[in-house]
Every structure is written in C-alpha cells, then in structure tokens.
Amino acid sequence: MISLITQEAFGFGLPMAVIAAIMFIFVFFIVLIRRYKRCPSDRILVVYGKVAGGQSAKCIHGGAAFIFPVIQDYEFLDLTPISIEVNLVNALSKQNIRVNVPSRFTIGVSTEPGIMQNAAERLLGLSMNDVQELAKEIIFGQLRLVVASMDIEEINSDRDKFLTNISQSVESELKKVGLKLINVNITDIVDESGYIEALGKEAAAHAINAARKSVAEKNRDGSIGEANAVQDQRTQVAAANAQAVEGENTAKIAVANSDSLRRQREAEAERVAIASEKVQSAKALEEAYAAEKEAETARAERERSSQMADVIVPAEIDKKKVEIDAEAEAERIRRRAKGEADAILFKAQAEAQGIYEVLTKQAAGLDEIVKAAGNNSRDAVLLLVADKLPELVKLQSEAIKNIKIDKVTVWDNGNDKDGKSSTANFLSGMYKSVPPLQEMFNMAGMQLPEYLKGKDVENEIGSDLKDTPNDKV
C-alpha cells in the first residue's frame, strides 16, 4: 500500500517533503489503530502503567481503550466460570461431631468495579489453575468455619440456611481477591459417628408411630362413636366452653413458645456472630505473630551476620597473617639452615681437598725416595729412619732429662752377679726404661743396624759402675 501511495504521489509530481509527511501520517494512523484495544464480553481489559487517577490499573468490561505506547500496556482477565470440587472431610461441627461435606462451587472473576480492581491487582498474570487453587483454599477455610457454627440438625434439615451461610461467608472472602460465587451445590452430608443417619431413622420411626397412632385413634373413634353420640348433646355446650378455654390456653402457650424460640434464635445468631468475630480476630493475631516472628528471625540473622563480620572476619585475617608470618619464618630458617649446610659442606670439601693434596705430595715424595734407594723399599725405610734419627735420639735423651733426683741410696749386699754391682744394675734398669730403637724397629717389622744397637756403650757403662757399689747419686 505504501508503494502504491508513493507511485501515485510521484505520478502527481509531489515534492519529497510532502511525500514523507504523507507516509508519516499514514504510519502514525496505522500505529493508532493497532494500539486501540477492544474488550470482548467474556473478558476484562486491564490497562496498567501510567493510568489516570493514581490507580495501579484501569479495568474495562464491554468497551475499548487506547493503549499509549511505552507508558502503558495491557492484559486480559478471563471471565470463564471455574468449577471447583471441594470435598470437606472431618470438619468439626458445633456439637464437636466430625462430618464430611462433599460439595462443588462455581466461581468466576467479578465484573463489579471495586472487586474487578481487586482481580486486576491480585489475579493478573495467574493461570487458571493458580486461580482455582487460590479459590479452593479460601472456600475450604470458610466452609469449615460455617460447619463449626451450626448444629448437625440445622445442617441436615435446614439446607437453605446452611447454603445461605456458606454463600455469605465464602463470597465475602472471594471478593477480596476479585472473585465472585456463582453457585454452591451440597450433596449428601455424612458423619463418622452415624448421628445424621440416626436422626433419619428417628424421623422415620416417629412418622410410622404417628401413622399407627392415627389408625388406632380412628378405630377407637369408630367404636365409641355411637356412645359419644348420646353424650354429645349434653356435653356439647360444656365441651365447647372447655375447648374455648383450652384454645385460649393453647394460643397463649403458642405465643410463649414463639417468643422463646425467637429469643433462642437471636441468642444463637449473636453467639455465632461473636464466635466468628473471635475466630477472625484470632486469625489476624496469628498472622501478625507470624509476621513478627519472620521479622525477628530476619533481625537475628542480620545480627548474626554482623557479628560474624565483626568477629570472625578479623579473626580469619589474623589467622592468615599468623600463617603467612609462620611460613615466612619457616622459609627463613630453611634458607639459613641450607646456607649453614652449604658452608659446612664447602668447608669439608676444602679440608678433604687439602688432605688429598698433602697425601698426594707425600706419596710423590715417598715414590722419589724409593726411586733414590734403587726401588728397594727396605733401603728407602732406612733412609727415612736415618733422616729422623736425630729426632729419635733427642726424644730418648729427653725421656730422663727432666727427672729430678735429689738423693738415691743404693744398698749393696756384696752379692754381685755377672760382675755388676747394685748401683750399676739400678742405672742400667733406668736407662732401659727408655724405649730402645730395636724394639721400635721390631714392631715395624725391620732390623736396626749393628752400629745403632749400642751394645758396647751398655757394657762400658756397666763396667764403670761396677767399682762403686755404695755410691750415692
């Protein structure tokens, strides 16, 4: 269509600005048409967003409305009736007798202005099943309340009153969520104890007995009819007077009974109303207490979170800090120990290297000595001993050098042996206490040369000391 308009406009030679304006107006008109919504008769049009009057939504039934773009939107509420089966089981009656009340309720969204606003606020967006479950919960509660306010005799015999009470109680609660009660159908009411069945049997027995009594009375009247016919003439006037008095008394009794019954009904209605008010008040208190409990629970949770943030979080930070410090200290100790171990290892390696060098040099020197001795190990040892001979002689002489002897007395009994006196034997034993070179060489597996054994020296010392047996040193 836009292309046709454009072709026609170009055919007339219109400017581009005029063509653009025409197209804009056409598109705007199409948008207006699309945003104008009509409400079917079986639905409620709910316009929400920016609506007039400061309301949360505007409800329209059987009309139409323009939906402004961006600032408004719309949805429909279905008015299709909903049938709900409510099988109330073990409901406690006024006489504390539990009864079962099978019933079926038909409900729907209300089209009354105020109630329709409630439906827009509480039911918009819910599916049919959600609305059905919500209504079912409300009906269950109110049906139990109505059963608790009536006797079983009233529920069983006066069905109109029972249905009226149910309709009034349930419909008042359904209006709060935007629903209305269309129909209530109560089927047979039974109780666990068989009280209703007993009432039926009692009524049937009473009717049978009344019928039997009526038949007996008719037979009796037929038998005594003839006898009474004679007396009837004489007693008719008195009987009429008596009946008149009795009629007056019966009328008075009926009036008194009617007044008593009226007062009983008024008292009963007052009691039911007070009980209903108390139940509603108790329910309101229960909801208030539940809300307060949730608020206290939330406050306690907030306090607990605050305490955790004030106590546990700093403790966790301190714990992490201590762990980090401990890890740092452990790392420092490990590094120090590793450094000390590396130093000890390096020192041991240096000492081993030094010892190795010394032993290597000694081995090289010994190898040279052996070569100098013509590769004869014994001559090489003799060379080493000859090299160390001054030190060995020095050690022998120093063995008794520092012995301090102030006075030595030697008693000679004249029994010389081998030409030696006691004094000579003493000095010879002292000199022999010095480790001789011969024994040192024997332990080494070698022989000391004859010129180093010192036998002539020992004999000369013994002969010199032989002539002085009683000398004192």
C-alpha positions in Angstrom: 0.0 0.0 0.0 2.9 2.3 0.8 4.4 1.6 -2.6 1.1 2.4 -4.3 0.8 5.7 -2.4 4.4 6.5 -3.4 3.7 5.8 -7.0 0.6 7.9 -7.0 2.5 10.7 -5.4 5.3 10.6 -7.9 2.6 10.4 -10.6 1.3 13.8 -9.5 4.8 15.2 -9.2 4.6 16.0 -5.4 7.8 17.1 -3.6 9.7 14.7 -1.4 8.8 16.5 1.8 5.1 16.2 1.1 5.6 12.5 0.3 7.4 12.0 3.6 4.7 13.8 5.5 2.0 11.6 3.9 3.9 8.5 4.7 4.5 9.6 8.4 0.8 10.4 8.8 -0.2 7.0 7.3 2.2 5.1 9.6 1.1 7.0 12.6 -2.5 6.2 11.8 -1.7 2.5 11.5 0.0 2.6 14.9 -3.0 4.3 16.5 -5.3 1.7 15.0 -3.1 -1.1 16.4 -2.9 0.5 19.9 -6.7 0.8 20.2 -7.9 -2.3 22.0 -11.5 -3.6 22.2 -12.6 -5.7 25.2 -14.7 -8.9 24.4 -17.8 -9.6 26.6 -16.2 -12.6 28.2 -13.0 -10.8 29.3 -11.8 -7.8 31.3 -9.3 -5.4 29.7 -6.7 -4.4 32.3 -4.6 -1.4 31.3 -1.6 -0.8 33.6 1.3 1.5 33.7 0.6 5.3 33.7 -3.1 5.4 34.2 -5.4 8.3 35.4 -6.5 8.7 39.0 -3.3 7.4 40.5 -4.6 3.8 40.3 -2.5 0.7 39.8 -4.6 -0.3 36.8 -7.7 0.6 34.9 -10.3 -2.2 34.3 -12.7 -2.1 31.3 -15.5 -4.6 30.6 -17.6 -4.4 27.5 -15.7 -1.4 26.0 -12.5 -0.3 24.4 -9.4 1.9 25.3 -6.4 3.4 23.6 -3.1 2.0 24.9 -0.4 4.6 24.9 2.9 3.3 23.7 5.9 3.0 26.1 4.0 4.3 29.2 1.1 1.7 29.1 0.5 -1.9 28.4 -2.5 -4.3 28.7 -3.7 -7.8 29.5 -7.0 -9.6 29.6 -8.7 -11.4 32.6 -10.8 -14.4 31.6 -14.4 -14.4 32.9 -15.0 -18.1 32.2 -16.7 -19.8 35.2 -14.5 -22.1 37.2 -16.0 -25.3 38.8 -14.2 -26.4 41.9 -14.9 -29.7 43.7 -14.4 -29.2 47.5 -14.7 -32.4 49.5 -14.5 -31.3 53.1 -13.6 -34.2 55.3 -13.6 -34.4 59.1 -15.0 -30.9 59.6 -15.8 -30.2 63.3 -19.4 -29.1 63.9 -20.8 -27.0 66.7 -21.5 -30.2 68.7 -17.9 -31.5 68.2 -19.1 -34.1 65.8 -17.0 -34.5 62.6 -18.8 -34.5 59.4 -18.0 -34.9 55.7 -19.4 -32.2 53.4 -18.9 -33.1 49.7 -19.7 -30.0 47.6 -19.0 -28.2 44.3 -18.5 -24.5 43.9 -18.7 -22.4 40.7 -16.8 -19.2 40.8 -15.6 -16.5 38.3 -13.9 -13.2 38.1 -16.3 -10.4 39.3 -17.2 -7.5 37.0 -18.2 -5.2 39.8 -16.0 -2.0 39.7 -14.3 -2.4 43.1 -14.0 -6.1 43.0 -12.8 -6.0 39.4 -9.9 -3.7 40.6 -9.0 -6.4 43.2 -8.9 -9.0 40.5 -6.6 -6.8 38.4 -4.2 -6.3 41.4 -4.2 -10.0 42.6 -5.1 -12.3 39.7 -3.4 -10.6 36.7 -0.8 -13.0 35.2 -2.0 -16.1 37.1 -3.1 -19.2 35.2 -6.5 -20.7 35.5 -5.1 -23.5 37.7 -3.4 -21.0 40.1 -6.7 -19.1 40.4 -8.6 -22.3 41.1 -6.1 -23.4 43.8 -6.3 -19.9 45.5 -10.1 -20.0 45.5 -10.1 -23.6 46.7 -8.0 -22.7 49.8 -10.4 -19.8 50.6 -13.5 -22.0 50.2 -12.1 -24.8 52.4 -11.4 -22.4 55.3 -14.8 -20.6 55.1 -16.7 -23.9 54.7 -15.0 -25.3 57.9 -16.0 -22.1 59.7 -19.6 -22.3 58.7 -19.8 -26.0 59.7 -18.3 -25.1 63.1 -21.0 -22.5 63.7 -24.0 -24.8 63.1 -25.6 -27.9 64.7 -25.9 -31.1 62.7 -29.7 -30.8 62.9 -29.6 -27.4 61.2 -27.1 -28.6 58.6 -29.2 -31.7 57.8 -32.7 -30.2 58.0 -32.3 -26.5 57.1 -30.3 -26.7 53.9 -31.3 -23.3 52.8 -29.8 -21.7 55.9 -26.7 -23.8 55.5 -26.3 -22.7 51.9 -27.0 -19.0 52.8 -24.3 -19.0 55.5 -21.9 -20.6 53.1 -22.6 -18.1 50.3 -22.3 -15.1 52.6 -19.1 -16.3 54.2 -17.3 -17.6 51.1 -18.4 -14.7 48.8 -17.1 -12.1 51.3 -13.7 -13.7 51.2 -13.6 -14.2 47.5 -14.4 -10.6 46.8 -11.1 -9.7 48.5 -9.2 -11.3 45.6 -11.6 -10.2 42.8 -13.8 -13.3 42.6 -17.5 -13.9 43.0 -19.5 -17.0 43.9 -21.8 -18.2 41.2 -23.3 -21.4 42.6 -23.0 -23.8 45.5 -24.1 -27.4 45.3 -24.0 -29.5 48.5 -24.5 -33.3 48.1 -25.2 -35.8 50.9 -23.7 -34.9 54.3 -22.4 -37.8 56.4 -20.7 -38.0 59.8 -18.3 -40.6 61.2 -20.5 -41.4 64.3 -23.7 -42.0 62.3 -25.6 -39.3 64.0 -27.3 -38.0 60.8 -28.3 -41.5 59.9 -29.7 -42.0 63.4 -31.7 -38.7 63.0 -33.2 -40.0 59.8 -34.1 -43.3 61.4 -35.7 -41.4 64.3 -37.7 -39.3 62.0 -38.9 -42.3 60.1 -39.8 -44.2 63.3 -41.7 -41.1 64.5 -43.7 -40.9 61.3 -44.6 -44.6 61.4 -45.6 -44.4 65.1 -47.7 -41.3 64.3 -49.4 -43.2 61.5 -50.1 -46.2 63.7 -51.5 -44.0 66.4 -53.7 -42.2 63.9 -55.2 -45.5 62.7 -55.7 -46.7 66.3 -57.4 -43.4 67.2 -59.7 -43.7 64.2 -60.7 -47.2 65.1 -61.3 -46.1 68.7 -63.4 -43.2 67.5 -65.5 -45.6 65.4 -66.1 -47.9 68.3 -67.1 -45.2 70.8 -68.8 -43.0 68.2 -72.2 -44.3 69.0 -71.7 -44.0 72.8 -70.5 -40.5 72.4 -73.4 -39.5 70.2 -75.7 -39.8 73.2 -73.4 -37.8 75.5 -72.6 -35.3 72.8 -75.8 -33.4 73.2 -75.4 -33.0 76.9 -71.8 -32.2 76.9 -71.6 -30.2 73.8 -72.0 -26.9 75.5 -69.6 -27.7 78.3 -67.2 -29.2 75.8 -67.4 -26.2 73.6 -66.7 -23.9 76.6 -63.8 -26.2 77.6 -62.4 -26.2 74.1 -62.7 -22.4 74.0 -60.7 -22.1 77.2 -58.3 -24.8 76.0 -57.9 -22.9 72.7 -57.1 -19.7 74.5 -54.5 -21.5 76.7 -53.0 -23.2 73.6 -52.8 -19.9 71.9 -51.1 -18.4 74.9 -48.7 -21.3 75.0 -48.0 -21.0 71.3 -47.3 -17.3 71.7 -44.9 -18.0 74.6 -43.2 -20.8 72.7 -42.8 -18.5 69.7 -41.3 -15.8 71.9 -39.0 -18.3 73.5 -37.9 -19.7 70.1 -37.3 -16.1 68.8 -35.1 -15.3 71.8 -33.3 -18.6 71.3 -32.7 -17.8 67.6 -31.5 -14.3 68.4 -29.1 -15.6 71.1 -27.8 -18.3 68.8 -27.3 -15.7 66.0 -25.5 -13.4 68.4 -23.3 -16.3 69.7 -22.4 -17.3 66.1 -21.5 -13.7 65.2 -19.3 -13.3 68.3 -17.6 -16.7 67.6 -17.0 -15.7 64.0 -15.5 -12.3 65.2 -13.3 -14.1 67.7 -12.1 -16.6 65.1 -11.3 -13.8 62.6 -9.5 -11.8 65.4 -7.5 -14.9 66.3 -6.6 -15.5 62.7 -5.5 -11.8 62.4 -3.4 -12.2 65.6 -1.9 -15.4 64.3 -0.9 -13.7 61.0 0.5 -10.7 63.0 2.5 -13.0 65.2 3.8 -14.9 62.2 4.9 -11.7 60.6 6.6 -10.6 63.8 8.3 -13.9 64.0 9.6 -13.6 60.5 10.8 -10.1 61.3 12.6 -11.2 64.4 14.2 -14.1 62.5 15.4 -11.7 59.9 16.8 -9.3 62.5 18.5 -12.2 64.3 20.0 -13.3 61.0 21.2 -9.8 60.4 22.7 -9.6 63.9 24.4 -12.9 63.4 25.9 -11.8 60.0 27.0 -8.5 61.6 28.7 -10.4 64.5 30.4 -12.7 62.0 31.6 -9.8 60.0 32.9 -8.0 63.2 34.5 -11.0 64.9 35.1 -13.9 62.6 36.4 -11.9 59.6 39.1 -10.1 61.7 40.0 -13.4 63.3 40.3 -15.0 59.9 42.6 -12.1 58.8 44.7 -12.5 62.0 44.9 -16.3 61.3 46.0 -15.7 57.7 48.6 -13.2 58.9 49.9 -15.6 61.6 50.1 -18.4 58.9 51.9 -16.1 56.5 54.4 -14.9 59.2 55.0 -18.5 60.3 55.6 -19.6 56.7 58.0 -16.7 56.2 59.8 -17.6 59.5 60.0 -21.2 58.4 61.3 -20.2 55.0 64.0 -18.0 56.6 65.0 -20.9 58.9 65.1 -23.3 56.0 67.3 -20.9 54.0 69.6 -20.2 57.0 69.9 -24.0 57.6 70.6 -24.6 53.9 73.3 -21.9 53.9 74.9 -23.4 57.0 74.7 -26.8 55.5 76.3 -25.5 52.3 79.0 -23.8 54.3 79.8 -27.0 56.3 79.8 -29.0 53.0 82.1 -26.5 51.4 84.4 -26.5 54.4 84.5 -30.3 54.5 85.2 -30.4 50.8 88.0 -27.9 51.2 89.5 -29.8 54.1 89.3 -33.1 52.1 90.9 -31.4 49.2 93.7 -30.2 51.4 94.3 -33.6 52.9 94.2 -35.1 49.5 96.8 -32.6 48.3 99.1 -33.4 51.3 98.7 -37.1 50.9 99.4 -36.8 47.2 102.5 -34.8 47.8 103.7 -37.3 50.5 103.0 -40.2 48.1 105.0 -38.4 45.4 107.9 -37.8 47.9 107.9 -41.4 49.1 107.9 -42.5 45.4 111.0 -40.4 44.9 112.7 -41.8 48.0 112.0 -45.4 46.8 113.4 -44.5 43.4 116.5 -42.9 45.1 117.0 -46.2 47.0 117.1 -48.2 43.8 113.5 -49.2 44.1 114.3 -51.1 47.4 111.7 -50.5 50.0 113.9 -51.5 52.9 116.7 -49.2 52.0 114.1 -46.5 51.5 112.8 -47.0 55.0 116.4 -46.9 56.3 116.8 -43.6 54.6 113.7 -42.2 56.3 114.8 -43.5 59.7 118.3 -42.0 59.1 116.6 -38.7 58.3 114.6 -38.9 61.6 117.5 -40.3 63.7 118.4 -37.0 65.4 114.8 -36.5 66.5 114.6 -40.1 67.8 117.9 -39.7 69.8 116.6 -36.4 71.1 113.4 -38.0 72.3 115.4 -40.8 74.0 117.6 -38.4 75.8 114.8 -36.2 76.9 112.9 -39.1 78.4 115.0 -38.9 81.6 116.4 -35.4 81.1 113.8 -33.7 83.3 113.8 -36.4 86.1 114.7 -34.6 89.3 116.6 -36.9 91.7 117.8 -35.2 94.9 119.2 -38.3 96.5 119.3 -42.0 95.7 120.6 -44.6 98.2 121.6 -48.0 96.8 122.3 -50.8 99.4 124.8 -53.3 98.1 124.9 -56.7 99.9 128.1 -57.7 98.1 126.4 -60.4 96.0 127.5 -59.2 92.6 126.3 -61.1 89.6 128.0 -61.1 86.3 130.5 -58.6 87.7 127.8 -55.9 88.2 127.1 -54.0 91.4 123.7 -52.9 92.6 124.3 -49.4 91.6 125.2 -50.5 88.1 122.0 -52.5 87.9 119.9 -49.5 89.0 121.4 -47.2 86.4 121.1 -49.9 83.7 117.4 -50.5 84.6 116.7 -46.8 84.4 118.4 -46.5 81.1 116.5 -49.5 79.8 113.2 -47.8 80.7 113.7 -45.5 77.7 112.1 -47.1 74.6 115.0 -48.7 72.6 115.2 -48.3 68.9 115.5 -52.0 68.4 112.0 -52.7 69.8 110.5 -49.8 67.7 112.1 -51.4 64.6 110.9 -54.8 65.6 107.3 -53.6 65.9 107.7 -52.1 62.4 109.0 -55.4 61.1 112.5 -54.1 60.4 116.1 -54.7 61.7 118.2 -52.0 63.3 121.8 -51.8 62.0 124.5 -53.0 64.4 126.1 -49.6 64.7 122.8 -48.3 66.1 122.1 -51.1 68.7 124.5 -49.6 71.3 125.8 -52.8 72.9 129.4 -51.6 73.6 128.1 -48.5 75.3 125.9 -50.5 77.6 128.9 -52.8 78.6 131.1 -49.8 79.2 128.5 -48.2 81.5 128.1 -51.4 83.4 131.9 -51.8 83.9 132.3 -48.2 85.0 129.6 -48.6 87.6 130.9 -51.9 88.9 133.7 -50.4 91.1 131.3 -48.0 93.0 128.7 -50.2 94.8 127.9 -47.8 97.6 128.0 -44.5 95.7 125.2 -42.1 96.2 123.8 -40.1 93.4 
